[in-house]
Amino acid sequence: MYNKLQYISQGATPDEQWFNIQTALDNGCQWIQLRYKNGTNMELSALAATVKKHCEQYAATFIINDNPELAKQIDADGVHLGLQDMSVTEARSLLGTAKIIGGTANTFEDIEQRFNEQCDYIGLGPYRFTTTKQQLSPVLGTAGYQSLLSRMKTHNINIPVYAIGGITMTDIPELMATGVYGIAVSGLITLQDNKKELLTQLNQQLYGSF
């Protein structure tokens, strides 16, 4: 099954992106989602190819954000799609059934859409305010996750859900208790000096009993 911890990459330049991804992998992260909005297509392609090789060395899952064409070009493990990106159906046609396709959701209607599109997992958020995205959907908080996961059970919607958006270490027990499958984080890992200790603690929290 999927790893419960996703790292969504940060960095204003290819070098910053690569450094952050490399240190995350070197210290135990097993799922990378490459999210790089500022570079040229050439820069993104070169970065993705480098990250793919490093992920292969660590047997880590490698997902590309919002770019199914590039995912196909470099044979990444899959792609993550926002609600305004290529449809899951189109991406599935392009990438095939063996690749992972994740999708963003903010509301129950989004969740239903993603489930009907046969996404492999949902990135549901944001949990709280985050500066990672310029246009932020309404913040859910713990109560929002409890409500949405409860409605999913009622409607027999069974799909892994990752909480995302400004999550800190102390949020994890409460979040996991709502029924989410895992978490996707960015700044929490990027900004931590001792990444090995952090990733050890994160995995203990995510795979422990709540």
N, C-alpha and C positions, 0 to 999 in steps of 0.2 A: 504494500500500500504506500501511499505518498508520505513523505516526511512531514512532520507537523510544524516545522519551522521553515518559512521562506524568507530569504533576504532579498529585498528589492534594492537594486544598486543605486548609489548616489555618486555624484561627481560632476563638476562643471566642464571637465576636459576628459579626453580619453585616458590620459595618464592617471587622473584622480579616480576615474571609474575603475581602471584596472587595479590600482593599488588597493582600493576598498574591497573589490571582489576577491583579489588574491589573498588578502589578509583574512577575510571571512572564511574562505576555503581552507587556508592553511591552519586555521584554528578550529575547524570542525563543522562548518556549515555545509549541509548536504543538499541544499536547494537554492539555486540562484535564479532570480528573475532580472534580466538585463533591461534597465529602464534608462535610456539616454536620449533626451529630447533636443539637446543643443547642437549636436554635431552634424556634419555632412553625412550623406549616404556612404561615402567611402570610409570615413572615420568609423561609423557604426559597424560597417561590414568587417573592417579589419579588427575592431575591438571584439566583435562577436566571435570571430574565428579564433582569436587568442583565448577568450574565455572558454569556448567549447573544448579546446585542447586541455586546458587546466581542469575543467570539470570532469573530463574523461579520466584524468589521472587519479582523481579522488572518487570516481564512480558517483559523482553528484549530478542531480537533475538540473538541466539547463533550459530555462524558459525565456523567450524573448517577448518583451512588452509591445503590443500593438503592431507587430510587423510579421504577418504570416509568410510573406514572400521571402524575407530574410531567413526566417526559421526553416523554410524549405531549402533555400540556397545552401545553407551551411549544415543542414541536417541536425538542427537542434532538437531537443526532446519535445518541444511544443511551443505554445504561444499563449499569452494572456491578452484578452480583448476587452476594451472598454465598451460601454453601451453605444458609443458613437462610432466605433471602429467597424471593420469588416464583420459581417454576420458569421455566427458560428457555422452555419450551413456551408457558406462559401469557403471558410477556412478549412473545414473538414474535407471538402471536395479537393482543396489544394494540397493539404497535408496528409490525408489518408486517415484511416481508423486507428493506426498504431500510435499516433502522436497525441500528446496531452493538450487539451484546449480548455483554458480557464476563462471565466468571465466575471466582470464586475457587476455588483448589484448594490442597491441602496434601499429598495422598498420590497414589499412582498410581491408586487406585480413584476418587479425585475427578477426576483427569485423564480417565479412561475415561468417567466420568459426563458431564463437560462436553463431551467429544468426541461422545458419543452424542446429547447434547442439541442438538448443532450450534451450540455457542457460536462466536462469531467470534474470540475470543482468550481466553487463560487468564492470570489473575494468580496466579502460583505463589509461595508463600512461607509463612512469612517466611524471608528469608535469614539474619538474625540477630535478636536481641532488639530490640524497638522499643516505645516508650511510646505510639505512635499508637493501638493497639488495646488495649482493656482485657482481652479474652479472647484470648490468643495461642495459635495452633496450634504444634506442635513445630517448633523451628528446623531448617532444612534445611542451611545452610552450603553451601560449594561442592561438597562430596562428594555431598550430597543432590541438587543440581541435575544433576550428572554422571550419577548413577544413574537419576534419573527421565527425563531427556532420552534416555538410552541405551535405556531400556525403551520409550519412545515410538517410537523408530526401529524397534525389534524388532517392535512391534505395529502398525507402519504408521499411527501416529497423527500426522497432520500438521496442526498448528494453531499459530499464533503464541503464544509463551509470554513473558510479562513477569515478570522477577524483581522481588520486592518485599520490603521489610522491612529498614530500617536500613542501606541500601546507601550506601557512601561512594565518593568518586572513585577511590580506589585499588583498590576491589573490581571495577571495571568490566571491565578486560581479562580477568581470570580468569573472571568470570561469562559474558561474551560467548563465551569459548572453550568453554563447556559446551554451547553451541547455543541459548541463549535468544535470542528475537527482539529484546528490548529490556528496559528497566527502568521501574518506576514508583516515584517518590520523592516524599517529602513534606517532612520536616524539612531534607533536604539543600539544597533550594531556599529554603524559608521562612526559614531561619536565616542564609542567606548575605547579607552586605551588598552585595557587588558581584555582582549577579545576571547582569549582561551577560557578565562574564568567565566566571562559572561555567557558564552555559548554552552559551557558545562552546566551553569545554573539554569539557563533557558531550557535545555533538554531535560534536566531533572524536573523542572516545573511542568513541562508539557507531557512528559511520559509518566509522571507520578500519579498518585490517586488523589482525587479531590472529593 
